[in-house]
Amino acid sequence: MKRIMAITTMLAAVAAVAAEPPFKADATKAQGIVNQVCAACHAADGNSLIPANPKLAGQIPEYLHKQLTNFKASGGKKAERGSPVMAGQVANLTPDDMRNLAAYFSGQTAKPGLAQSKDLVALGQKIYRGGIAAKGVAACASCHGPSGAGMPSQYPRLSGQHAGYVEAQLKAFRSGDRGNDANASMRTVAGKLSDREIQAVADYVAGLR
């Protein structure tokens, strides 16, 4: 039954992707902003060397665009995703700027990461591939793909991402500090995971390729 549900989820996501128009932007117009604003934290090629800052290289453009827009307050409403640092960075970006940045970083080549703990990575692999039936946690792979490549406009790429960043985001989803996930999907999943399980998934994802 769990496998059937996972397949159904993937098929629904594929259908949604097929119905969406292609992402259009001009990556060449983002270079100046990248050099002046983004590179200090994420590196010019999007392969951040700082564990607290996510790698952006090779990320799905629709996902990057959504995060940039979610960081920006608009029309008197607070930002959907809170971050004092990112709020300042996106404050002066236009809609075209954000689309161009998303296109730029998605076009960069992602460098692989490494898992650190043999014990944690084994547990992380088990959760990523099979979920936790006793807790009603679906396999991460059912949405993010077996290799962590994600799915355009639906689920972000996870492979090679910094373990520290993934762990922090899962804990933020669990606590509700981050709430810009569609249908509270990540808040529901993370809310059922222990600290060790979160650390294990994060470590496994870091070495996934």
LOTITOR-43883 format. One record per residue: y, x, z of N, C-alpha, C in turn. Coordinates in pm, whole numbers, padded with zeros to 5 digits, always signed. Last residue first. Layout:
<nodes>
YXZYXZYXZ ...
</nodes>
This chain:
<nodes>
+01130+02379-00478+01176+02410-00614+01078+02356-00716 +01217+02421-00137+01158+02338-00242+01216+02375-00378 +01330+02539+00077+01243+02621-00008+01182+02546-00124 +01475+02333+00191+01543+02458+00157+01461+02544+00062 +01283+02143+00256+01372+02118+00142+01439+02248+00097 +01179+02255+00491+01096+02240+00372+01182+02224+00247 +01398+02233+00664+01344+02365+00631+01259+02359+00504 +01430+01956+00675+01539+02040+00627+01489+02177+00585 +01190+01877+00792+01224+01832+00655+01331+01921+00596 +01221+02006+01042+01108+02038+00954+01138+01997+00810 +01443+01885+01154+01446+02029+01128+01337+02068+01029 +01339+01625+01178+01455+01650+01093+01463+01798+01056 +01137+01672+01361+01102+01621+01229+01217+01642+01131 +01287+01752+01584+01192+01845+01522+01155+01800+01381 +01433+01518+01641+01502+01642+01606+01408+01738+01533 +01266+01239+01477+01301+01321+01593+01376+01445+01546 +01354+00949+01289+01307+01087+01294+01354+01158+01422 +01465+00705+01253+01327+00706+01302+01273+00848+01320 +01709+00740+01138+01705+00680+01270+01567+00682+01333 +01656+00819+00880+01690+00921+00979+01683+00868+01122 +01610+00560+00763+01508+00664+00767+01535+00765+00878 +01855+00426+00804+01729+00366+00847+01620+00471+00861 +02036+00597+00684+02050+00569+00828+01920+00509+00883 +01953+00580+00421+01933+00705+00494+01949+00686+00644 +02017+00305+00365+01883+00359+00345+01857+00486+00424 +02230+00132+00368+02194+00201+00493+02057+00267+00485 +02297+00057+00113+02203-00027+00187+02152+00038+00315 +02395+00386+00041+02376+00250-00008+02267+00178+00070 +02578+00571+00276+02452+00557+00202+02433+00411+00164 +02786+00640+00442+02816+00605+00302+02691+00600+00214 +02797+00713+00712+02749+00582+00675+02778+00542+00532 +02775+00932+00978+02786+00922+00832+02724+00790+00789 +02734+00855+01234+02860+00924+01203+02883+00930+01053 +02490+00755+01293+02585+00662+01235+02720+00725+01205 +02290+00917+01377+02387+00874+01478+02483+00768+01427 +02159+00958+01133+02087+00901+01247+02183+00845+01352 +02351+01083+00978+02301+00951+00937+02236+00881+01056 +02368+01318+01125+02487+01234+01112+02448+01093+01068 +02115+01420+01089+02155+01381+01224+02279+01293+01222 +02130+01469+00816+02030+01375+00866+02065+01328+01007 +02335+01663+00817+02356+01533+00752+02255+01429+00798 +02216+01878+00953+02339+01817+01004+02362+01678+00945 +02001+01937+00782+01977+01894+00920+02099+01822+00976 +02139+02019+00555+02052+01901+00548+02027+01847+00688 +02267+02251+00656+02346+02138+00605+02263+02010+00603 +02051+02413+00723+02150+02376+00824+02232+02256+00782 +01922+02452+00479+01855+02375+00584+01955+02328+00689 +02083+02418+00169+02081+02485+00299+02016+02396+00404 +01864+02328-00104+01984+02305-00023+01971+02375+00112 +01639+02346-00258+01717+02467-00239+01840+02449-00153 +01645+02007-00352+01577+02137-00361+01673+02254-00348 +01786+01772-00370+01771+01833-00238+01715+01975-00247 +02001+01561-00553+01910+01676-00556+01906+01736-00416 +02039+01212-00454+02083+01349-00480+01970+01451-00487 +01979+00910-00632+01945+00995-00518+01979+01141-00548 +02135+00776-00845+02065+00709-00737+02046+00797-00614 +02247+00921-01049+02323+00805-00999+02257+00735-00881 +01939+01079-01121+02079+01053-01159+02130+00917-01111 +01751+01188-00853+01751+01096-00967+01895+01058-00998 +01592+01495-00736+01673+01376-00725+01662+01287-00847 +01438+01719-00717+01541+01718-00821+01631+01596-00813 +01223+01762-00552+01355+01754-00491+01469+01750-00591 +00979+01745-00664+01041+01878-00662+01179+01878-00600 +00925+01470-00635+00832+01570-00580+00894+01709-00568 +01217+01271-00547+01129+01337-00642+01043+01444-00579 +01364+01115-00381+01425+01241-00425+01338+01321-00520 +01200+00893-00332+01336+00873-00383+01395+01001-00444 +00954+00991-00263+00957+00863-00334+01095+00833-00391 +00989+01215-00109+00964+01234-00251+00973+01104-00330 +00993+01122+00147+01121+01161+00087+01108+01171-00065 +00792+00842+00224+00798+00981+00178+00934+01009+00114 +00914+00627+00488+00863+00651+00354+00874+00799+00318 +00822+00544+00808+00909+00633+00730+00846+00662+00595 +00689+00406+01006+00745+00331+00893+00843+00411+00811 +00563+00548+01191+00703+00515+01218+00766+00432+01108 +00313+00588+01086+00323+00528+01219+00465+00486+01254 +00366+00724+00844+00321+00584+00842+00341+00515+00977 +00590+00915+00728+00527+00901+00859+00489+00755+00874 +00556+01092+00411+00625+01009+00508+00557+01012+00643 +00447+01263+00221+00372+01144+00262+00440+01052+00359 +00628+01465+00151+00533+01414+00051+00468+01281+00090 +00783+01503+00382+00847+01490+00250+00753+01424+00150 +00589+01532+00581+00682+01419+00585+00743+01395+00447 +00459+01766+00494+00382+01645+00521+00473+01522+00518 +00669+01948+00488+00598+01914+00364+00521+01783+00380 +00730+01963+00759+00828+01911+00665+00763+01869+00534 +00503+02087+00859+00534+01951+00902+00631+01886+00804 +00536+02331+00726+00412+02254+00709+00435+02108+00747 +00779+02420+00821+00768+02386+00679+00642+02306+00651 +00728+02478+01089+00817+02368+01054+00797+02324+00909 +00555+02699+01068+00514+02578+01138+00598+02458+01097 +00710+02884+00924+00579+02842+00873+00535+02711+00937 +01051+02874+00864+00947+02862+00966+00817+02808+00908 +01218+02890+00634+01217+02997+00733+01098+02994+00829 +01248+02861+00278+01213+02802+00406+01196+02917+00505 +01518+02940+00060+01393+02980+00124+01372+02904+00254 +01648+02843-00266+01661+02880-00125+01524+02917-00070 +01772+02925-00598+01671+02875-00503+01699+02921-00361 +02081+02823-00740+01995+02934-00697+01897+02881-00592 +02169+02625-01018+02141+02632-00875+02047+02748-00844 +02417+02666-01253+02276+02692-01224+02254+02709-01074 +02645+02397-01324+02617+02532-01277+02469+02547-01242 +02690+02132-01378+02651+02219-01489+02623+02362-01450 +02782+02024-01148+02649+01982-01192+02597+02071-01305 +03039+02131-01144+02938+02182-01050+02797+02141-01090 +03161+01984-01361+03160+02131-01355+03045+02181-01266 +03134+01715-01295+03070+01766-01417+03057+01918-01412 +03290+01710-01066+03149+01671-01059+03072+01725-01179 +03536+01778-01174+03472+01866-01076+03323+01837-01066 +03583+01553-01334+03570+01685-01396+03503+01784-01303 +03604+01354-01140+03498+01346-01240+03475+01482-01305 +03830+01447-01005+03702+01435-00935+03585+01425-01031 +04027+01434-01203+03996+01561-01137+03857+01555-01074 +04036+01159-01254+03985+01249-01358+03947+01384-01299 +04149+01067-01011+04015+01024-01051+03954+01116-01158 +04310+01359-00861+04313+01234-00937+04170+01191-00967 +04367+01500-00541+04286+01494-00663+04298+01358-00729 +04490+01522-00299+04575+01527-00419+04496+01525-00550 +04276+01499-00115+04396+01414-00104+04477+01409-00233 +04062+01663-00099+04061+01563-00207+04190+01480-00213 +04116+01828+00118+04091+01888-00013+04102+01787-00126 +04140+01657+00336+04256+01735+00293+04239+01791+00153 +03883+01565+00350+03991+01469+00329+04116+01540+00279 +03739+01793+00414+03730+01740+00278+03839+01637+00249 +03826+01820+00687+03840+01928+00588+03840+01872+00447 +03761+01577+00813+03900+01625+00809+03923+01732+00703 +03560+01336+00702+03560+01482+00712+03704+01529+00703 +03374+01039+00650+03474+01112+00726+03453+01262+00728 +03349+00829+00390+03280+00943+00452+03384+01030+00521 +03535+00638+00326+03398+00594+00356+03316+00705+00423 +03862+00661+00472+03759+00712+00381+03621+00662+00424 +04046+00361+00548+03996+00494+00579+03884+00532+00483 +04293+00202+00346+04162+00200+00409+04115+00343+00437 +04522+00217+00199+04536+00190+00342+04404+00184+00418 +04430+00293-00053+04479+00158-00030+04490+00121+00116 +04197+00538+00062+04265+00471-00048+04309+00331-00009 +04071+00861+00137+04123+00733+00184+04203+00670+00071 +03795+01037+00016+03937+01007-00001+03973+00867+00049 +03526+01067+00026+03604+01147+00120+03753+01107+00120 +03438+00916-00187+03417+00864-00052+03494+00941+00053 +03491+01079-00403+03569+00956-00388+03554+00899-00247 +03300+01279-00351+03442+01311-00359+03528+01187-00339 +03062+01129-00368+03101+01193-00242+03249+01228-00242 +03064+01047-00638+03066+00948-00530+03112+01011-00399 +03044+01295-00767+03162+01211-00787+03174+01107-00676 +02788+01376-00686+02906+01455-00651+03033+01372-00661 +02638+01172-00809+02636+01188-00664+02759+01266-00618 +02685+01215-01078+02722+01086-01020+02729+01094-00868 +02575+01476-01112+02719+01453-01121+02763+01320-01059 +02348+01634-00897+02366+01522-00989+02513+01483-00993 +02381+01991-00879+02372+01859-00817+02400+01751-00920 +02416+02242-00978+02300+02168-01025+02285+02030-00963 +02591+02346-00690+02539+02381-00823+02416+02299-00858 +02653+02303-00432+02689+02199-00526+02631+02223-00665 +02539+02347-00106+02536+02399-00242+02565+02282-00335 +02748+02266+00178+02640+02240+00082+02653+02317-00048 +02804+02460+00462+02865+02403+00342+02759+02385+00234 +02660+02585+00654+02723+02458+00691+02784+02387+00571 +02577+02827+00537+02480+02721+00563+02541+02586+00597 +02740+02976+00275+02762+02933+00413+02672+02814+00444 +02730+03023+00015+02658+03118+00098+02666+03082+00246 +02698+02791-00253+02756+02827-00124+02667+02924-00047 +02713+02780-00554+02602+02826-00470+02657+02880-00338 +02924+02722-00722+02864+02613-00647+02747+02651-00559 +03057+02928-00831+02945+02875-00909+02870+02765-00835 +03246+02985-00639+03292+02943-00771+03181+02884-00857 +03177+02847-00316+03161+02953-00417+03196+02899-00554 +03252+02669-00122+03130+02639-00198+03094+02744-00301 +03484+02768-00001+03376+02713+00082+03244+02698+00007 +03638+02880-00205+03638+02942-00073+03522+02894+00015 +03623+02708-00430+03544+02832-00425+03534+02893-00286 +03801+02487-00426+03659+02472-00391+03586+02602-00359 +04073+02572-00491+04039+02485-00379+03892+02496-00334 +04107+02751-00702+04210+02739-00601+04166+02664-00475 +03874+02730-00861+03921+02860-00814+04018+02851-00698 +03866+02451-00906+03753+02522-00846+03800+02653-00785 +04103+02408-01040+04084+02349-00907+03971+02419-00834 +04048+02547-01280+04161+02584-01195+04146+02532-01054 +03818+02410-01385+03813+02550-01344+03926+02591-01251 +03822+02157-01489+03806+02170-01343+03821+02313-01294 +03818+02144-01759+03946+02116-01694+03940+02133-01542 +03555+02176-01829+03646+02289-01850+03780+02269-01780 +03432+01929-01791+03412+02033-01692+03510+02148-01706 +03524+01623-01835+03551+01750-01902+03546+01862-01798 +03295+01341-01854+03403+01417-01792+03421+01546-01870 +03065+01082-01808+03157+01148-01899+03272+01215-01823 +02734+00990-01778+02850+01040-01705+02938+01120-01799 +02620+00705-01968+02619+00848-01937+02747+00890-01867 +02567+00387-01799+02623+00468-01908+02621+00615-01870 +02252+00256-01676+02385+00311-01652+02435+00392-01771 +01995+00182-01719+02098+00082-01750+02240+00137-01736 +01846+00391-01628+01845+00365-01771+01955+00269-01812 +01879+00362-01353+01938+00476-01421+01950+00450-01570 +01727+00134-01305+01871+00132-01276+01943+00244-01348 +01474+00225-01372+01532+00115-01448+01683+00110-01428 +01439+00415-01172+01439+00457-01313+01506+00351-01399 +01433+00251-00948+01540+00349-00963+01552+00394-01108 +01199+00112-00992+01325+00037-00983+01442+00131-01004 +01015+00320-00981+01031+00245-01106+01163+00167-01107 +01040+00399-00712+01074+00492-00819+01098+00419-00950 +00947+00168-00583+01082+00218-00558+01128+00309-00670 +00685+00160-00675+00776+00050-00706+00921+00093-00689 +00583+00389-00556+00589+00380-00702+00687+00272-00746 +00601+00312-00289+00675+00429-00335+00691+00426-00486 +00426+00096-00282+00567+00075-00251+00653+00190-00302 +00186+00228-00339+00235+00126-00432+00384+00101-00410 +00162+00386-00112+00177+00451-00243+00233+00352-00345 +00125+00191+00083+00242+00280+00090+00268+00346-00044 -00120+00082+00000+00000+00000+00000+00127+00086+00000 
</nodes>
